């Protein structure tokens, strides 16, 4: 058995011959088949809403970027396959009309052409809510809404909304009326009790979350939000409080200047440092609260802390060494102050402070190896010797930087020019502390060559199978026993643009998953000598150790031999002398140049 046989997929059995399988139904024909249930005497307006929202949601979820009318396309597709004497087709179109009012005129014309009588529910008004209940976590980061209805039969519109990175609807469904009571029993100890909220205000809050989630890309391909989005929109449009005017919206901004000044003064009054030493970071905290924490900019949750440390600051904030060093400790003090201002109990404040402590090391790593626009700009300004206190000089340098970025994107759209290179970041998933590399390779390398780059850069032995997973397709080494596309004919530029990520798995037994991000396209004048390794951290795990769980056991055994499990002690003996912190960028560069 060859070393590469580990993890090889089992040979597929030959397919038996037989009668041809039935072609799967199109979405239009599936809708027509299911619409027959809407003709039943017990069918009501809720059943029609659920039917229409589900099928129109499928069309919406499958649409390509830029397709502005996917739901209307489904309506027209159904109309094309409906026979004139088909009452189910008429019921389907009538149900679509309930949740798609923007297409009402066109659907009415289609219904007139069919000339079929419609079920009674087709003329029903939107069910009116009778009560709204809210339960949320201590920081307001997750809100659970329950909108009660009595007609045509008791039911509840339930929505779970996540604020961090959103607001984003996590779940959206129709449930039985006793669901909130069951929820309260389960969550009484960790979530706030259910509270009555004015119906119009509750639906207005849902409107913001549904709209925000609907604008995200890529869209979810399935799930309760896809299935019930239009049903919820119909209920919201009918009974939510009116949207605020521009003047009202501006007046409701979470941190008006006077409140911002008050908070800064109150926080600084508790400090012993000179205000100018921490003023900048306090502004960063306030900006994040105003921009990302919604209407309650002081209610930091553990998830908000993680997003702030590992995403917002590395991508958007330029820090000097002093600000970088003191940010985590000052953030902990700010979170304690802000949550106390919001009336959050100390036990919940402690959980947020724990998130700061737990992610401080990762924050420093992430900031150090981040290559977002903020870091690129800081590097550029520093290299040019720009005085960061001179606004005119900074503005001029930023303008040049932006012009170059636009030119770079234009070149990337037409394919990288000869002599260009890609700066790639390779991160090994599921391993802490993180193992990563930053390398620069010719822009024309194909996936089979990039496989060799990953092997050398990370320190693998190329003793197992590997596979690329890109946009739903699998690429790998040509093998008649394995259903993958040929990797030798595909270049990076064919499948990935600047800022996008490739998924690469090595050893399908241990399952080492890597994310390979194309950070930058380097033009020929700036590419330098390639290939090369510019940065990285830590040694690659040993081969055949049992994947991430086995490596975690080894690290624990090396760090605390007395507390190690039996498995961990065995691994420590096998890999005696292994140094998890070892990394040499120059050695990696030499290895890369030996294979490319």
C-alpha positions as CSV (number, residue, x, y, z in Angstrom):
1,X,0.0,0.0,0.0
2,X,1.5,3.3,-1.0
3,X,1.8,6.2,1.6
4,X,-0.7,8.2,-0.4
5,X,-3.4,5.5,-0.1
6,X,-4.5,6.8,3.3
7,X,-7.7,8.7,3.1
8,X,-8.3,7.6,-0.5
9,X,-12.0,7.5,-1.3
10,X,-13.5,4.0,-1.7
11,X,-13.8,3.0,-5.3
12,X,-17.4,3.5,-6.5
13,X,-19.3,0.6,-7.8
14,X,-20.4,0.6,-11.4
15,X,-23.9,1.8,-11.9
16,X,-26.5,-0.7,-12.8
17,X,-28.2,-0.3,-16.1
18,X,-32.0,0.1,-16.1
19,X,-34.8,2.3,-17.1
20,X,-34.0,6.1,-17.1
21,X,-34.7,8.0,-14.0
22,X,-37.5,10.6,-13.9
23,X,-36.2,14.1,-14.5
24,X,-36.5,16.3,-11.4
25,X,-39.4,18.7,-11.4
26,X,-38.7,22.3,-12.1
27,X,-39.5,24.8,-9.3
28,X,-42.5,25.9,-11.3
29,X,-43.9,22.4,-11.6
30,X,-43.2,21.7,-7.9
31,X,-45.2,24.8,-7.0
32,X,-48.1,23.7,-9.2
33,X,-48.1,20.3,-7.6
34,X,-48.1,21.6,-4.0
35,X,-50.7,24.3,-4.9
36,X,-53.4,21.6,-5.0
37,X,-53.4,21.6,-1.2
38,X,-54.6,25.2,-1.4
39,X,-57.9,24.1,-3.0
40,X,-58.8,22.0,0.1
41,X,-61.8,23.5,2.1
42,X,-59.7,23.8,5.2
43,X,-56.9,25.8,3.5
44,X,-56.7,29.3,4.9
45,X,-54.7,32.5,4.3
46,X,-51.8,31.3,6.5
47,X,-51.4,28.2,4.4
48,X,-51.4,30.3,1.3
49,X,-48.8,32.7,2.7
50,X,-46.6,29.8,3.7
51,X,-46.8,28.2,0.3
52,X,-46.1,31.4,-1.6
53,X,-43.3,32.6,0.7
54,X,-41.6,29.2,0.4
55,X,-41.6,28.9,-3.3
56,X,-40.8,32.5,-4.0
57,X,-38.1,32.3,-1.4
58,X,-36.5,29.4,-3.3
59,X,-36.4,31.5,-6.4
60,X,-34.9,34.4,-4.5
61,X,-32.2,32.2,-2.9
62,X,-31.1,30.7,-6.2
63,X,-30.9,34.0,-8.0
64,X,-27.5,35.3,-9.3
65,X,-26.1,38.6,-8.1
66,X,-27.7,41.4,-10.2
67,X,-31.0,39.5,-10.8
68,X,-33.5,42.0,-9.5
69,X,-36.7,40.1,-10.1
70,X,-36.2,36.4,-9.3
71,X,-39.6,36.1,-7.6
72,X,-41.4,37.6,-10.6
73,X,-39.6,35.3,-12.9
74,X,-41.1,32.4,-11.0
75,X,-44.6,33.9,-11.2
76,X,-44.2,34.2,-15.0
77,X,-42.7,30.7,-15.2
78,X,-45.7,29.2,-13.4
79,X,-48.1,31.1,-15.6
80,X,-46.4,29.7,-18.7
81,X,-46.9,26.1,-17.7
82,X,-50.5,26.5,-16.3
83,X,-53.3,25.1,-18.4
84,X,-56.3,27.4,-18.8
85,X,-58.6,25.0,-16.9
86,X,-56.2,24.4,-14.0
87,X,-57.6,25.7,-10.6
88,X,-54.3,24.8,-8.8
89,X,-52.5,27.2,-11.1
90,X,-54.9,29.9,-10.3
91,X,-54.5,29.2,-6.6
92,X,-50.7,29.3,-6.9
93,X,-50.9,32.7,-8.6
94,X,-53.4,34.1,-6.1
95,X,-51.1,33.0,-3.2
96,X,-48.1,34.7,-4.9
97,X,-50.2,37.8,-5.0
98,X,-50.7,37.9,-1.3
99,X,-47.0,38.1,-0.5
100,X,-45.7,39.9,-3.6
101,X,-47.8,43.1,-3.9
102,X,-45.4,44.7,-6.2
103,X,-46.5,42.2,-8.9
104,X,-50.2,42.5,-8.1
105,X,-51.2,44.2,-11.4
106,X,-49.4,41.6,-13.5
107,X,-50.7,38.7,-11.5
108,X,-54.3,40.0,-11.8
109,X,-53.9,40.1,-15.5
110,X,-52.7,36.5,-15.5
111,X,-55.6,35.4,-13.3
112,X,-58.1,37.2,-15.6
113,X,-56.7,35.2,-18.5
114,X,-57.2,31.9,-16.6
115,X,-60.7,32.8,-15.7
116,X,-60.8,30.3,-12.8
117,X,-62.7,30.9,-9.5
118,X,-60.4,31.6,-6.6
119,X,-60.5,30.1,-3.1
120,X,-62.0,32.2,-0.3
121,X,-58.7,32.9,1.3
122,X,-57.6,34.9,-1.8
123,X,-59.7,37.8,-0.7
124,X,-58.6,37.6,3.0
125,X,-56.9,40.6,4.6
126,X,-53.5,40.3,6.3
127,X,-53.9,38.6,9.7
128,X,-53.8,41.2,12.5
129,X,-51.4,40.7,15.4
130,X,-52.9,40.7,18.9
131,X,-49.7,40.9,21.0
132,X,-45.9,41.0,20.8
133,X,-43.4,39.5,23.2
134,X,-39.6,40.0,23.4
135,X,-36.9,38.0,25.2
136,X,-33.3,39.0,24.8
137,X,-29.9,38.1,26.3
138,X,-28.4,40.4,28.9
139,X,-26.5,42.5,26.2
140,X,-29.3,42.7,23.6
141,X,-27.1,40.7,21.2
142,X,-29.8,38.1,20.6
143,X,-33.4,39.0,20.5
144,X,-36.3,36.6,20.3
145,X,-39.6,38.0,19.0
146,X,-43.0,36.4,19.3
147,X,-45.9,38.0,17.4
148,X,-49.2,36.5,18.3
149,X,-52.2,36.1,16.0
150,X,-55.7,34.8,16.7
151,X,-57.0,34.7,13.1
152,X,-57.7,32.6,11.0
153,X,-56.5,30.3,13.8
154,X,-54.0,30.9,16.7
155,X,-50.4,31.1,15.6
156,X,-47.2,32.9,16.4
157,X,-44.6,34.5,14.1
158,X,-41.3,33.7,15.8
159,X,-38.0,35.5,14.9
160,X,-34.5,35.1,16.4
161,X,-32.3,38.1,15.6
162,X,-28.6,38.4,16.1
163,X,-27.2,41.9,16.4
164,X,-23.4,41.4,16.1
165,X,-22.5,41.8,12.5
166,X,-26.1,42.5,11.6
167,X,-28.9,42.8,12.6
168,X,-29.4,39.3,11.0
169,X,-32.4,37.1,11.3
170,X,-31.2,33.7,12.5
171,X,-34.6,32.0,12.5
172,X,-38.0,33.0,11.2
173,X,-40.9,30.7,11.5
174,X,-44.6,30.2,12.2
175,X,-45.2,28.2,15.5
176,X,-47.9,27.2,17.8
177,X,-49.2,29.8,20.3
178,X,-47.7,28.0,23.4
179,X,-44.1,28.3,22.0
180,X,-43.2,31.4,23.9
181,X,-44.2,29.8,27.2
182,X,-42.0,26.8,26.5
183,X,-39.2,29.1,25.5
184,X,-39.5,31.1,28.7
185,X,-39.3,27.9,30.8
186,X,-36.1,26.8,29.0
187,X,-34.4,30.1,29.0
188,X,-35.6,31.7,32.3
189,X,-32.2,31.5,34.0
190,X,-30.1,33.0,31.2
191,X,-32.4,35.2,29.2
192,X,-34.7,38.0,30.3
193,X,-38.3,37.0,30.9
194,X,-40.8,37.6,28.1
195,X,-41.8,41.3,28.0
196,X,-44.8,42.8,26.3
197,X,-43.8,45.2,23.5
198,X,-46.2,47.4,21.4
199,X,-47.0,45.4,18.3
200,X,-46.1,48.2,15.8
201,X,-42.7,48.7,17.5
202,X,-42.0,45.0,17.5
203,X,-42.7,44.7,13.8
204,X,-40.7,47.8,13.0
205,X,-37.7,46.2,14.7
206,X,-38.3,43.0,12.6
207,X,-38.5,45.2,9.5
208,X,-34.9,46.4,10.0
209,X,-33.6,42.9,10.7
210,X,-35.4,41.3,7.7
211,X,-34.3,44.1,5.4
212,X,-30.6,43.9,6.6
213,X,-30.6,40.1,6.2
214,X,-32.1,40.2,2.8
215,X,-29.3,42.5,1.6
216,X,-26.5,40.1,2.7
217,X,-24.5,38.3,0.0
218,X,-24.2,35.4,-0.7
219,X,-27.8,34.7,0.2
220,X,-28.6,31.7,2.3
221,X,-29.6,28.8,0.0
222,X,-32.1,27.4,2.5
223,X,-33.5,27.8,6.0
224,X,-36.4,29.4,7.7
225,X,-35.5,32.9,6.7
226,X,-35.6,32.0,3.0
227,X,-38.9,30.2,3.4
228,X,-40.7,32.8,5.4
229,X,-39.1,36.1,4.4
230,X,-42.1,37.3,2.3
231,X,-44.7,36.1,4.8
232,X,-43.0,38.2,7.4
233,X,-42.7,41.2,5.1
234,X,-46.4,41.1,4.4
235,X,-47.2,41.1,8.2
236,X,-44.6,43.9,8.8
237,X,-45.9,46.1,5.9
238,X,-49.4,45.9,7.2
239,X,-49.0,46.6,10.9
240,X,-45.5,48.0,11.7
241,X,-45.0,51.5,12.9
242,X,-44.2,53.9,10.0
243,X,-40.6,54.2,9.0
244,X,-39.0,57.4,10.5
245,X,-38.4,60.4,8.3
246,X,-34.8,61.5,7.6
247,X,-35.1,64.1,10.4
248,X,-36.4,61.6,12.9
249,X,-33.8,59.0,11.9
250,X,-31.0,61.5,12.4
251,X,-32.5,62.5,15.8
252,X,-32.4,58.8,16.8
253,X,-28.8,58.3,16.2
254,X,-27.3,56.3,19.0
255,X,-24.5,58.7,20.0
256,X,-25.3,62.3,19.4
257,X,-22.3,64.6,20.0
258,X,-23.4,65.7,23.5
259,X,-23.8,62.2,24.7
260,X,-20.5,61.1,23.1
261,X,-18.7,64.0,25.0
262,X,-20.4,63.0,28.2
263,X,-19.4,59.4,28.0
264,X,-15.8,60.3,27.1
265,X,-15.6,62.7,30.0
266,X,-17.1,60.2,32.5
267,X,-14.7,57.5,31.4
268,X,-11.6,59.7,31.4
269,X,-12.5,61.0,34.9
270,X,-11.8,57.5,36.2
271,X,-8.4,57.2,34.6
272,X,-5.0,58.2,35.8
273,X,-3.4,58.6,32.4
274,X,-3.2,61.8,30.5
275,X,-6.4,62.1,28.3
276,X,-4.3,62.4,25.1
277,X,-2.7,59.0,25.8
278,X,-6.0,57.2,25.4
279,X,-8.2,59.7,23.6
280,X,-7.8,57.9,20.2
281,X,-8.7,54.5,21.5
282,X,-11.8,55.9,23.3
283,X,-12.9,57.3,20.0
284,X,-12.4,53.9,18.4
285,X,-14.6,52.3,21.0
286,X,-17.3,54.9,20.6
287,X,-17.2,54.7,16.8
288,X,-17.6,50.9,16.9
289,X,-20.5,51.2,19.4
290,X,-22.3,53.8,17.3
291,X,-21.8,51.9,14.0
292,X,-22.2,48.3,15.0
293,X,-24.1,48.0,18.3
294,X,-27.3,49.5,16.9
295,X,-29.5,51.6,19.2
296,X,-27.7,50.6,22.3
297,X,-24.0,51.5,21.6
298,X,-22.8,50.7,25.2
299,X,-24.2,47.1,25.4
300,X,-21.1,45.1,24.3
301,X,-21.6,41.4,24.1
302,X,-19.0,38.6,24.0
303,X,-19.6,38.3,20.3
304,X,-19.2,42.1,19.8
305,X,-15.8,41.9,21.5
306,X,-14.7,39.1,19.2
307,X,-15.8,40.9,16.1
308,X,-14.1,44.1,17.3
309,X,-10.8,42.5,18.2
310,X,-10.5,40.0,15.3
311,X,-12.2,41.8,12.4
312,X,-13.0,45.5,12.9
313,X,-9.7,46.7,14.3
314,X,-7.4,44.6,12.1
315,X,-9.2,45.7,9.0
316,X,-10.2,49.3,9.7
317,X,-8.0,50.8,12.4
318,X,-4.4,52.0,12.1
319,X,-2.6,51.7,15.5
320,X,0.9,52.7,16.5
321,X,2.8,50.5,18.8
322,X,1.7,52.2,22.0
323,X,-2.0,52.1,21.1
324,X,-1.7,48.5,20.0
325,X,-0.1,47.4,23.2
326,X,-2.7,49.0,25.5
327,X,-5.8,48.4,23.5
328,X,-7.0,45.1,25.1
329,X,-6.6,46.3,28.7
330,X,-8.2,49.6,27.9
331,X,-11.0,47.8,26.0
332,X,-11.7,45.7,29.2
333,X,-12.0,48.9,31.2
334,X,-14.3,50.5,28.6
335,X,-16.5,47.4,28.4
336,X,-16.8,47.4,32.2
337,X,-17.7,51.1,32.2
338,X,-20.1,51.0,29.2
339,X,-22.1,47.9,30.5
340,X,-22.4,49.4,34.0
341,X,-23.7,52.6,32.3
342,X,-26.3,50.4,30.6
343,X,-27.4,48.7,33.8
344,X,-26.0,45.3,33.0
345,X,-25.5,43.0,36.0
346,X,-21.9,42.3,37.1
347,X,-22.2,38.6,36.3
348,X,-22.9,39.3,32.7
349,X,-20.2,42.0,32.5
350,X,-17.7,39.3,33.6
351,X,-18.6,37.1,30.6
352,X,-17.7,40.0,28.3
353,X,-14.5,40.7,30.1
354,X,-13.6,37.0,29.8
355,X,-14.0,37.3,26.0
356,X,-11.5,40.2,26.0
357,X,-9.0,38.0,27.9
358,X,-9.5,34.9,25.9
359,X,-9.0,36.6,22.5
360,X,-6.2,39.1,23.4
361,X,-3.4,36.8,22.1
362,X,-5.3,36.1,18.9
363,X,-6.0,39.8,18.5
364,X,-2.2,40.6,18.5
365,X,-1.6,37.8,16.0
366,X,-4.4,38.9,13.7
367,X,-3.4,42.5,13.8
368,X,0.2,41.6,13.1
369,X,-0.5,39.5,10.0
370,X,-3.5,41.5,8.8
371,X,-3.2,42.9,5.3
372,X,-6.4,44.9,5.0
373,X,-6.6,48.4,3.5
374,X,-5.8,50.1,6.8
375,X,-2.5,48.2,7.3
376,X,-1.5,48.6,3.6
377,X,-2.1,52.3,3.9
378,X,-0.1,52.6,7.1
379,X,2.8,50.7,5.5
380,X,2.7,53.0,2.5
381,X,2.6,56.2,4.6
382,X,5.5,55.0,6.8
383,X,7.6,54.0,3.8
384,X,7.1,57.4,2.1
385,X,7.9,59.2,5.3
386,X,4.6,61.0,5.5
387,X,4.0,63.1,8.6
388,X,0.9,61.5,10.0
389,X,0.0,64.7,11.8
390,X,0.0,66.7,8.6
391,X,-3.6,66.3,7.2
392,X,-2.7,67.7,3.7
393,X,0.2,65.2,3.3
394,X,-1.9,62.3,4.5
395,X,-4.8,63.2,2.2
396,X,-2.4,63.4,-0.8
397,X,-0.9,60.0,0.0
398,X,-4.3,58.5,0.5
399,X,-5.4,59.8,-2.9
400,X,-2.4,58.2,-4.6
401,X,-3.1,54.9,-2.7
402,X,-6.7,54.9,-3.8
403,X,-5.8,55.6,-7.4
404,X,-3.3,52.7,-7.4
405,X,-5.9,50.4,-5.9
406,X,-8.4,51.2,-8.6
407,X,-5.8,50.6,-11.3
408,X,-4.9,47.3,-9.6
409,X,-8.5,46.1,-9.7
410,X,-8.8,47.1,-13.4
411,X,-5.8,45.0,-14.2
412,X,-7.0,42.1,-12.1
413,X,-10.3,42.1,-14.0
414,X,-8.5,41.6,-17.3
415,X,-6.1,39.0,-15.9
416,X,-2.8,39.5,-14.1
417,X,-0.1,40.9,-16.5
418,X,3.1,38.9,-17.2
419,X,5.6,39.1,-14.3
420,X,2.8,39.8,-11.7
421,X,2.6,37.9,-8.4
422,X,0.0,37.1,-5.8
423,X,0.5,37.6,-2.1
424,X,-1.2,34.7,-0.4
425,X,-2.0,34.0,3.2
426,X,-2.3,30.3,4.2
427,X,-4.1,29.5,7.5
428,X,-4.5,26.1,9.0
429,X,-8.0,25.6,10.3
430,X,-9.0,24.3,13.8
431,X,-5.5,24.7,15.3
432,X,-4.7,27.0,18.2
433,X,-2.4,28.8,18.5
434,X,-2.7,29.6,14.8
435,X,-0.3,28.2,12.2
436,X,-0.1,30.4,9.2
437,X,2.2,31.6,6.3
438,X,2.3,34.5,4.0
439,X,3.9,33.7,0.6
440,X,4.4,35.5,-2.7
441,X,4.1,33.3,-5.9
442,X,3.9,34.0,-9.6
443,X,0.4,35.0,-10.6
444,X,0.3,32.3,-13.3
445,X,0.8,29.3,-11.1
446,X,-1.7,26.5,-11.5
447,X,-3.4,24.6,-8.7
448,X,-1.1,21.7,-8.9
449,X,1.9,24.0,-8.4
450,X,0.1,25.8,-5.6
451,X,-0.4,22.5,-3.9
452,X,3.4,22.1,-3.8
453,X,3.7,25.7,-2.5
454,X,1.4,24.8,0.4
455,X,3.2,21.6,1.2
456,X,6.6,23.3,1.3
457,X,5.4,26.5,3.1
458,X,3.5,24.6,5.8
459,X,6.0,21.8,6.2
460,X,3.9,18.8,5.1
461,X,5.5,15.8,3.5
462,X,3.1,15.4,0.5
463,X,2.4,11.8,1.6
464,X,-1.4,11.9,1.3
465,X,-4.2,13.0,-1.1
466,X,-5.3,16.6,-1.3
467,X,-8.4,18.3,-2.7
468,X,-9.4,21.9,-3.6
469,X,-12.9,23.0,-3.0
470,X,-13.8,26.1,-5.0
471,X,-17.2,27.5,-5.8
472,X,-18.8,24.1,-5.4
473,X,-16.3,22.3,-7.6
474,X,-13.6,19.9,-6.4
475,X,-10.1,19.9,-8.0
476,X,-7.2,17.5,-7.5
477,X,-4.7,15.2,-9.0
478,X,-6.0,13.2,-12.0
479,X,-7.2,9.8,-10.8
480,X,-9.8,7.6,-12.6
481,X,-11.0,6.4,-9.1
482,X,-11.7,9.8,-7.8
483,X,-14.4,12.3,-9.0
484,X,-12.4,15.6,-9.2
485,X,-11.6,18.1,-11.9
486,X,-8.0,18.3,-13.2
487,X,-6.0,20.8,-11.2
488,X,-3.1,21.1,-13.6
489,X,-5.0,23.3,-16.1
490,X,-6.5,25.8,-13.6
491,X,-4.6,28.9,-12.6
492,X,-5.3,30.9,-9.5
493,X,-6.7,33.8,-11.5
494,X,-9.2,31.4,-13.1
495,X,-11.0,30.6,-9.9
496,X,-10.1,33.3,-7.3
497,X,-9.9,37.1,-7.3
498,X,-8.1,39.5,-5.0
499,X,-9.6,39.3,-1.5
500,X,-11.2,35.8,-2.1
501,X,-10.3,32.5,-0.5
502,X,-9.5,29.0,-1.7
503,X,-10.3,25.9,0.4
504,X,-7.6,23.2,0.4
505,X,-7.6,20.0,2.4
506,X,-4.6,17.8,2.8
507,X,-4.8,14.2,4.1
508,X,-8.4,13.1,3.8
509,X,-7.9,11.0,6.9
510,X,-6.5,13.6,9.3
511,X,-8.4,16.2,7.3
512,X,-6.1,19.2,7.5
513,X,-8.2,22.1,6.2
514,X,-6.5,25.3,5.0
515,X,-7.8,28.7,3.9
516,X,-5.7,30.3,1.2
517,X,-6.6,34.0,0.8
518,X,-5.4,36.0,-2.2
519,X,-4.5,39.2,-0.3
520,X,-2.9,41.2,-3.1
521,X,-2.1,41.3,-6.7
522,X,1.5,42.6,-7.0
523,X,2.3,44.3,-10.2
524,X,5.6,43.4,-12.0
525,X,7.4,46.5,-10.6
526,X,6.6,45.5,-7.0
527,X,6.6,41.7,-7.2
528,X,10.3,41.3,-6.4
529,X,12.0,38.0,-6.4
530,X,9.5,35.1,-6.3
531,X,8.6,32.7,-4.8
532,X,9.3,33.8,-1.3
533,X,7.9,33.5,2.3
534,X,7.4,36.9,3.9
535,X,6.0,35.9,7.3
536,X,4.4,33.1,9.3
537,X,4.0,31.6,12.7
538,X,4.6,28.2,14.3
539,X,5.5,24.8,13.1
540,X,3.3,22.6,11.0
541,X,1.8,19.7,13.0
542,X,3.4,16.3,12.6
543,X,1.9,14.0,10.0
544,X,-0.5,11.2,10.9
545,X,-1.1,12.6,14.4
546,X,-4.9,12.3,14.3
547,X,-5.8,15.7,12.9
548,X,-6.5,18.8,15.0
549,X,-7.7,16.7,18.0
550,X,-4.5,14.7,18.1
551,X,-2.4,17.8,17.7
552,X,-4.3,19.5,20.6
553,X,-3.5,16.5,22.8
554,X,0.2,16.8,21.9
555,X,0.3,20.5,22.6
556,X,-1.4,20.0,26.0
557,X,1.1,17.2,26.9
558,X,4.1,19.4,25.9
559,X,2.8,22.4,27.9
560,X,1.6,20.5,31.0
561,X,3.1,17.0,31.1
562,X,1.6,16.2,34.5
563,X,-1.9,16.9,33.4
564,X,-1.7,15.1,30.0
565,X,-4.0,12.3,29.0
566,X,-2.6,8.8,28.3
567,X,-3.0,9.6,24.6
568,X,-1.2,12.9,25.0
569,X,1.7,11.2,26.9
570,X,2.1,8.6,24.1
571,X,2.2,11.4,21.5
572,X,4.7,13.4,23.5
573,X,7.0,10.3,23.5
574,X,6.6,9.7,19.8
575,X,7.3,13.3,18.9
576,X,9.9,13.9,21.5
577,X,11.9,17.1,20.5
578,X,9.0,18.6,18.5
579,X,9.0,22.4,18.8
580,X,5.5,23.9,18.0
581,X,6.9,27.4,18.0
582,X,9.6,26.8,15.4
583,X,9.3,28.7,12.1
584,X,12.0,30.0,9.7
585,X,10.8,32.2,6.8
586,X,14.2,32.0,5.1
587,X,14.2,28.3,5.2
588,X,10.7,28.2,3.7
589,X,11.8,30.6,0.9
590,X,14.7,28.3,0.1
591,X,12.3,25.3,-0.1
592,X,9.9,27.2,-2.4
593,X,12.7,28.1,-4.8
594,X,13.8,24.5,-4.9
595,X,10.4,23.4,-6.3
596,X,9.3,26.3,-8.4
